[in-house]
Each structure stands twice: as structure tokens, then as C-alpha cells.
Amino acid sequence: MNSKTTTTIAVIAAVAALSTTIPANAADSIPATQSVRNVVLVHGAFADGSGWKGVYDILTKQGYCVTIVQNPLTSLADDVAATKRALERQDGPVILVGHSWGGTVITEAGIDRKVAGLVYVSALSPDAGETTAQQYEGFAPASEFVIETTKDGFGYVSPAKFKAGFAHDVSDADVAFMRDAQVPINMAAFGTKLENAAWRTKPNWAVIATEDKAFDQAMLIHMAERIKAKIIKVSASHALFMTQPTVVADTIDQAAKAVSAKQ
């Protein structure tokens, strides 16, 4: 077993331990007549796709076909390309979901004809012609979310600030693993202008973590209101995609059902 396999197994085990118990109603099968049955999950910076394990478990038990994108985090174009490859593999309409930086990715990639709706999970949502960095302008800095940049321009969340800034509602043991298993992002990606804004033409939902320290709360609400998202709030850290899988999965299910009803 190589080190990459060992790391992946360890991440999955850590996420499984974080997942909340799935209530009976969340495990109910989706109707056979429901047209939207595919979900594509896109992670953000400093993490990888294994963080979606809890959401994946809930949705697959309901009967959804769930695909998890592994972003290289080397550029916006590379992450969009990875998401498009996942979309190409779908056999029908899709709910496309993004966490944090993943929101920028789904905003660009979501114009794909297969995408029926978008779900932003404490996520960024620039407009066409805007950069991700511009979304922070005019809002309070995230003092507990500190990024350290390497000589070649890749960013990590400061180890000393990781728990407070990223996942304060995660156990010390699990947050230590998350901290040490970070996937760095090329910081230049935040300065890339988007060519498209899928939220302008696709229905969208936004799950906002009310204890998120990676963003100013006013910024999260502003972005969600600007794209006219249906907003769901939950008490959680920036790691809500891991710590609140039931809320996130239920929102995705609601989106799929709402879009299906209109098709």
C-alpha cells in the first residue's frame, strides 16, 4: 500500500467519525419519477474530496448517483476542467455543489447543459468578469483564517490558526489530521477573472455556516442574496461540509426535487 492510498484511507476514516447519525427520513429513497438523480460535489481549497464522505453516504442511501471531484487546486482553469470531466460522465441532469473556493469553480463550470441547479456551501460566487479576490472587498478581514504562502505561490492555512479558522467544531485529533493533510492552492487562482456566472441562469441554493471564520458573515450573506439563492443557515464552522452532512445533503435533495418538479 503506497502513502497516497494510506492517506486517503485515513482521511475517509476521520470523516466517517465526524459524520452525524442519518435520520430515518433522510435515508428515504427518492421517487422513481424524479428526473434529477445525479449530484457532483466540488471541494474547496486546503481540503480534498474525501471531506464529502458524510454527504455522500446520505445521498447515495437515498438513491442519488454522487460523483466527487478532486480539484488539483493549481488554477481556476484546471479545477473547472476537473469538474467538467465529472459532468461529462453523468447520464442526466445534475445538481452541482461547491464548498468555499469550490463555489467559484461551479460558478464557471455550471453553465454546462447538464447542470440543473447549484448549491453553494459557505461558498464564493463571483460574477462573470470578476475575480474571486474581489468578493472580499469591503468586508471585514477573517482574522482567525490566516494563510501562509510558499515561495512558489501556494497557500496553506496557518497550522497555528487552523482549528480556530477552519474547523473549530471538530475534535482536536481530527482537526490535527485535517491540518496536516492540507492541499495547498495556487494563490494566483484568486486573481483569475471568470468568463461565466452559472448562477445567472440556473436556480441556486446557499447553505451558510453562521460560525464560519473563513469569511465575514456579511460577505456570505451578501453573496447569497446577490445570486438570489434560497438561503439555509446552520450553526457550524467553515468545515460544515463535513460537520453538518445532514443539512447539506437535505439542501441538495431539496434542490433536486425542486428542479425536477419544474422539468
N, C-alpha and C positions, 0 to 999 in steps of 0.2 A: 504493500500500500504506500503510495507516494505522499509527500507532505501536503499537496493540494487536496487530495482525497481526504486526508486526515482532518485538515482544516474545515472542509465542507461538512463532514460528519459532525464535527464539534459544534459548528455554527447551528446546524439543524437541531442538535440535541439541546443547545442553550435556548433556542427559540421555542422549542416544544415545551420546555419547562416554564416559559413565560406565558404561554397561551392560556386563556381563561377557559373554564368549562363551557361547552357549547350547549345552550338551552335547547329543549326539545323542538320548539318552533323554528329555530334557526336551521335545524337539520332536515326540515320537511322538504320533500322533493319538489322541484319546480314543475309546473304544469307541462304536459307533453305538447300543448299548443303554443307555448311561449316561444317566440321567434328568436329572441336574443339569448343565447346559451353559452356564449364564449366571453371570457374575461382575460385581458392581458394586463399584467402588473409590472410597473416600471419603478425601480428603486431610485433613491436619491444619492447624493454624494456621501462619502465616508462609510458606506454600507454596501451590502450586495443583496442579491435576490432572495437569499435564504431567510431574511427577516420577514418575508411574507408567509412563512410556514403556517402560522395560525389562521390567517385569512384563507389561504389555500385549502386547509383542512375543512373549514366550514363550507366554502363554496363547492368544493368537489363532492362533499356529502349531500349537498342539495341537488347535484346533478350537472353543475356547470363544468365546462371544459376550461381549465385555467392554465395559462402559459405565463411563465415568469421570465422577464428579460434580464440578462446580465449585461449591464452597461459597462463599457470599458472605461468610461469617465475620462477619456483622452481629449474629447472635443464634443461640441454640440452635434456636429455632423456625424461623428462616429456613434454617438448614443442614439440619434434618430435612425441611423442605418440599422442598428441592432433591433430597435423597436419595429421598424418596417419589415425586417426579416421575420419577426414573430407574427406580425399581422398577415403576411403573405401565407402563412401556414394555416390560418383559420378557415373553416369551411362555411362561415356565415357571419352575420353581424356581430360586432364586438363592443363590449364596454371597456374602454381604455382608462387605466388608473395610474396615477403618478403620485409619488411622495416627494415633497421638498423639491430638489432640483429636477426630479422626475416630472414635475408639473411643467417645467419649461420644455422638456422632451416631448410630452404628449401634446402640448400646445402646437408644436411644429409638426409632429408626425400624425396627429389626429385628423388631418384633412383627408386621410385615406378613406376611400369609399366604403370600406368595411366597418369603419368606426361609427357606431350608432349613438354613443354618448360618452361623456368624460366624467371622471371622478377625481377631484383634487384632494389629496390627503395632506393637510398642512403644507400646501404646495404653491410654488411660484406659477404665475400665469401672465407672462408678458404679452404685449400686443405685437402684431407684425410691425417691423421697423424699430422695435425696442430691444434693448439688451436685458439680460437678467439683472445685471448690476443696477440698472435704472429703477428697478422695483423698490429698492431700499431708500431711494432719495426722499427726504422729507420726513423720515420716520426715525424713532429713537434707535440708537445702535444696540445690538444684542451683546451687552457687556459680559454675559456669562457664556457666550458662544464664541470662543476665541480660536481663530485659525492660524496655524503656523505654516509658513510656506518654505518649501525646499529651494535649493539653488536653481533647479530646473523648472520651477514654477508650479509645482504641485502642492496642494493644500491638505493638511490634516487638522482635525480638531485637537487643540492642545490637550495632552493627556491629563494635565492638572485640572482642566476645566470640563473634561468630557462628561462626567456624571451630571454635574450641575447644568451644563449647557445642552446636552443631547438626551440624556435618559435618567433623570433624577428619580423616576418611579420604577427603576429596575434594580434588582438586588446587586449588592457590591460585587459578588462573584461573577454574575453575568455581565455587568457593565464593564468589568475589567477585561473580559474576553472581547466584548464589542470594541472597546478602546484599542486593544492590541491587534485586532483583526481589521482595522480600518482600511478602506480602499480610498486612496487619495484621488482628488480630482484636479485636472489641469485648470488652474485658476483663470486662464485666458478664455475658457468657455463662457464665463460670466460676462465677458465683453462682446460676445458674438450677437449680432442683430438677427432676430427671427425674420423669416420670409413669410411665414403664415401664422395665423392665430385661429386654430380649430374651434375655440370656444365661441367665435363669432357666428358660426353656422351649426354647431352641434349642441344639444342640450347638455347641461353640466350640473354637477353637484360638488359641494365642498365640505369636507369634514375638517373642522378646526379644533386643534388641541388648545384648550384655554390656559394651560400651563407651559406652553411652548416657549422655550428660552432662545430658540434659534432665530426667531422673528419677533418684532414688535407686534403685539396683538392688533393694534390699529392697522398695521400693514396687512396682516392676514385678512382682516375683515374688509379692508378697502379693496384688496384684490378680488375677493369672492363676490363682493357687491358689484364691482365693475363688470365682471363677466356674467352678472345676473344668475349666479349659481343658487341652487337650493342649499341652504346652509344648515349643517348639523354640527353642534358643538359638543365636545366631550372633555371631561377633566382628565388631562394626560400631558405627558411631556412630548418633545419632538419625536420620540420613538413610538408614537401612537399606533403606527402600522404594525408594531409588534405587541404592544401592551394592551391595545383595545381592538383585537381582531374581530370581535363580535359586532361592534359598532361600525367598523369599516366594512365588513362583509355584508351587514344588513343594508348599508347605504348602497353598495354595489348591486345588491339584489333589488332594492327599490328602483334604482336607475334602470336595470334591465327590464323590470316589469313595466315601468312607466313608458319606456321607449317601445316595448313590444305592443303595448296597448294602442299605440298610435300608428303602428305599421299595418 
